[in-house]
Amino acid sequence: MMMMRSILRSTSIASSSIAHSPEKVLLPAIGSISSSPTPHLQIFTRHFLDLHKMVNKEAIEKEKARLADEMSRGYFQDISEIRKNGGKIAMANKTLIPSLTASKFPDFEVNLPDGGSLKLPIIPGKYATDTSERVIPSVSLFCLSFRASSQAMASSWSAPFLGAFSPSGKVQVYEVSFIDSWYMSLGPLRQMFLKMMKKSSSPQKQVVYSFGDNYYLRKELQILNLLTGYIFLLDKSGKIRWQGYGWATEEELSHLLSCTSLLLDGDEA
């Protein structure tokens, strides 16, 4: 009994001391360790949110610039230009572009009629995505068509090129058709389309297809008019060493063949 009274008295004194203490005692809320986040967590959260806003802002600005760029040209402007120049928006190079100043062709993926895929250009250190190792050509001719009307233009370059250099086994032609229709990019329709396409009869020629958005590839290659054909001669390292447009002329073909011979002989500038 005496012990109980002593405990109660001690408790009462402690309570009185706390109540009259000049400094208040703060206790953490039940079920929590701290009522505010640590400084490190606050800094991390702030930087994360700032980065998220910055990325979103950059993406929005990038998309706005793209829309403005694409709206600056249209089908009628392209066809008006084609009617004036017949697809020859510029003359082909007469000589090789020096290796030191030549730009590398941007990487992009294409689909083959057999359902396989490739990442082009094929250069040393890079392999096809269909897991088969392919021979790296000494010279590649890329013939790009963005509309069906320009596919015949591509053939006006590729046929004489193959006729001259196919026996060497050191060249490769890629006739690339770009299909930007979103529904044709869907798996089932894409596979159905590829099955209907014929394979090339020449081992030095690949007829391939690129599905989906191609804006940034076109931007990098400075391609504006989608109704004409674009021809690029690439060396073994994937650099653009010569370029042509539209239908091939006899003079331009002679320049293409002579430039290719220089690359194959290793006498390029």
C-alpha positions in Angstrom: 0.0 0.0 0.0 2.8 2.3 0.9 4.6 1.4 -2.3 1.5 2.2 -4.4 1.2 5.7 -2.8 4.9 6.4 -3.6 4.4 5.5 -7.3 1.3 7.7 -7.6 3.1 10.6 -6.0 6.1 10.2 -8.3 3.8 10.2 -11.3 2.0 13.3 -10.1 5.3 15.1 -9.7 6.5 14.2 -13.1 3.3 15.4 -14.7 3.5 18.7 -12.8 7.1 19.2 -13.9 6.3 18.7 -17.6 3.3 21.0 -17.4 5.3 23.8 -15.8 8.5 23.2 -17.9 9.5 26.2 -20.0 10.3 23.9 -22.9 7.5 21.8 -24.4 8.1 18.1 -25.1 7.1 17.0 -28.6 6.3 13.4 -29.1 6.0 11.6 -32.5 2.5 10.8 -33.7 1.4 7.2 -33.0 2.1 4.9 -35.9 4.7 7.2 -37.5 8.4 7.7 -37.2 8.6 11.3 -38.5 6.0 13.9 -39.3 8.0 15.3 -42.3 10.2 13.7 -45.0 14.0 13.8 -44.6 15.9 16.5 -46.4 17.5 13.9 -48.8 14.0 12.7 -49.8 12.8 16.3 -50.4 15.7 17.1 -52.6 15.3 13.8 -54.6 11.6 14.4 -55.1 12.1 18.0 -56.2 14.8 17.1 -58.7 12.6 14.2 -60.1 9.6 16.5 -60.6 11.8 19.1 -62.2 13.3 16.5 -64.6 9.8 15.2 -65.4 8.5 18.7 -66.2 11.6 19.4 -68.3 11.3 16.1 -70.3 7.6 16.8 -70.9 8.3 20.3 -72.0 11.0 19.2 -74.4 8.8 16.5 -75.8 5.9 19.0 -76.3 8.2 21.6 -78.0 9.7 18.9 -80.2 6.2 17.7 -81.3 5.1 21.3 -82.0 8.2 21.9 -84.1 7.5 18.7 -86.0 3.8 19.6 -86.7 4.8 23.1 -87.9 7.5 21.5 -90.2 5.1 19.0 -91.7 2.3 21.5 -92.2 4.7 23.8 -94.0 4.6 21.3 -97.0 1.8 19.3 -98.4 0.9 16.9 -101.2 -0.1 19.7 -103.6 3.2 21.5 -103.1 5.1 18.2 -103.7 3.2 17.4 -106.9 3.6 21.0 -108.2 7.3 20.6 -107.8 7.3 17.2 -109.5 5.4 18.7 -112.5 8.1 21.4 -112.8 11.2 19.2 -112.6 9.9 15.7 -113.3 11.2 14.5 -109.9 14.8 15.9 -110.5 14.8 18.1 -107.5 18.6 18.4 -107.8 21.4 16.9 -110.0 23.4 14.0 -108.8 26.9 14.4 -107.5 29.6 14.2 -110.2 32.4 13.1 -107.9 32.6 11.3 -104.5 31.9 13.2 -101.3 35.2 13.2 -99.4 35.2 10.7 -96.5 36.2 13.3 -94.0 33.1 15.4 -94.7 30.7 12.6 -95.6 27.8 12.0 -93.2 26.9 8.6 -91.9 23.6 7.2 -93.1 21.2 7.0 -90.0 20.4 3.5 -88.6 16.9 2.2 -89.3 15.1 -1.1 -89.4 13.5 -2.8 -92.4 11.4 -5.9 -93.0 12.0 -8.6 -95.5 9.3 -10.4 -97.6 10.2 -13.6 -95.7 9.2 -12.0 -92.4 12.8 -11.4 -91.2 14.2 -8.0 -90.4 17.4 -6.0 -90.9 19.0 -3.0 -89.3 20.6 -0.9 -92.0 23.2 0.0 -93.0 25.1 -3.2 -92.4 28.6 -2.1 -91.4 31.5 -3.7 -89.4 30.4 -4.4 -85.8 26.7 -4.4 -86.5 24.6 -7.4 -87.5 21.2 -8.2 -88.8 18.4 -8.5 -86.3 17.3 -11.8 -87.8 20.3 -13.3 -86.0 22.0 -14.4 -89.2 25.4 -12.9 -89.9 25.5 -11.2 -93.3 28.3 -10.3 -95.6 29.3 -6.7 -95.2 29.3 -5.1 -98.7 32.1 -2.9 -99.8 29.6 -0.5 -101.4 25.9 -0.2 -100.9 23.3 1.5 -103.0 20.2 2.7 -101.1 17.2 3.5 -103.3 14.4 5.1 -101.1 10.8 5.4 -102.2 8.2 7.0 -100.0 5.4 6.6 -102.5 4.6 3.9 -105.1 5.1 6.4 -107.9 8.8 6.7 -107.2 9.6 2.9 -107.2 10.3 2.9 -110.9 12.7 5.8 -110.4 14.7 3.6 -108.0 14.9 0.8 -110.6 16.3 3.3 -113.2 19.4 3.5 -110.9 19.6 0.0 -109.4 19.4 -2.0 -112.7 22.4 -0.5 -114.4 24.3 -0.5 -111.2 23.8 -4.2 -110.7 24.5 -4.9 -114.3 27.9 -3.3 -113.9 29.0 -4.6 -110.5 26.9 -7.6 -109.5 29.6 -10.1 -110.8 32.1 -8.6 -108.4 30.0 -9.8 -105.4 31.2 -6.7 -103.5 28.1 -4.6 -103.8 24.6 -4.6 -102.4 21.4 -2.8 -103.5 18.6 -2.1 -101.1 15.4 -0.9 -102.6 13.5 0.5 -99.6 9.8 1.3 -99.7 8.5 3.3 -96.7 4.9 2.6 -95.6 3.8 5.2 -93.0 0.2 4.1 -92.8 -0.5 3.2 -89.1 -3.0 0.4 -89.9 -0.5 -1.2 -92.4 2.0 -1.2 -89.5 -0.2 -3.4 -87.4 1.2 -7.0 -87.1 -1.4 -9.0 -88.9 -1.7 -6.6 -91.9 2.0 -6.1 -92.1 2.7 -9.9 -92.2 -0.1 -10.3 -94.8 1.4 -7.6 -96.9 4.9 -9.0 -96.7 3.8 -12.5 -97.8 2.3 -11.0 -101.0 5.6 -9.3 -101.9 8.0 -11.1 -104.2 11.6 -11.7 -103.1 14.4 -10.4 -105.3 15.9 -12.9 -107.7 19.4 -11.4 -107.3 21.5 -12.1 -104.2 23.0 -8.6 -104.6 19.6 -6.9 -104.3 17.2 -6.7 -101.4 13.7 -5.4 -101.7 12.7 -4.3 -98.2 10.0 -2.3 -96.4 10.1 0.1 -93.5 6.8 0.5 -91.6 5.7 3.3 -89.3 6.9 6.8 -88.7 9.9 8.0 -90.7 9.9 11.7 -90.0 13.2 11.8 -88.1 15.0 9.7 -90.8 13.7 12.1 -93.5 14.7 15.1 -91.4 18.3 13.8 -91.0 18.6 13.0 -94.7 17.0 16.4 -95.6 14.2 14.7 -97.6 11.2 17.0 -98.3 9.4 15.9 -101.4 7.9 12.4 -100.9 6.9 11.9 -104.5 10.4 11.5 -105.9 13.2 8.9 -105.4 16.3 9.3 -103.3 19.5 7.4 -104.1 22.5 7.1 -101.8 25.9 5.4 -102.4 27.4 4.2 -99.1 30.9 3.1 -98.5 31.9 0.1 -96.2 31.7 2.3 -93.1 28.1 3.5 -93.9 29.1 7.0 -95.0 27.1 8.7 -97.8 29.6 9.2 -100.6 27.3 10.1 -103.5 23.6 11.0 -103.9 21.1 11.2 -106.8 17.4 12.0 -107.2 14.4 11.1 -109.4 15.0 9.3 -112.7 18.5 8.4 -113.7 20.1 10.1 -116.7 22.9 8.6 -118.8 25.3 11.3 -117.5 24.4 10.7 -113.9 24.7 6.9 -114.3 28.2 7.3 -115.6 29.1 9.4 -112.6 27.5 6.8 -110.3 29.5 3.9 -111.9 32.8 5.8 -111.9 32.4 6.7 -108.2 31.5 3.1 -107.3 34.6 1.9 -109.2 36.8 4.3 -107.1 35.3 3.0 -103.9 35.8 -0.6 -104.9 39.4 0.0 -106.0 40.2 1.9 -102.8 41.2 5.1 -104.8 38.5 7.3 -103.2 39.4 10.8 -101.9 
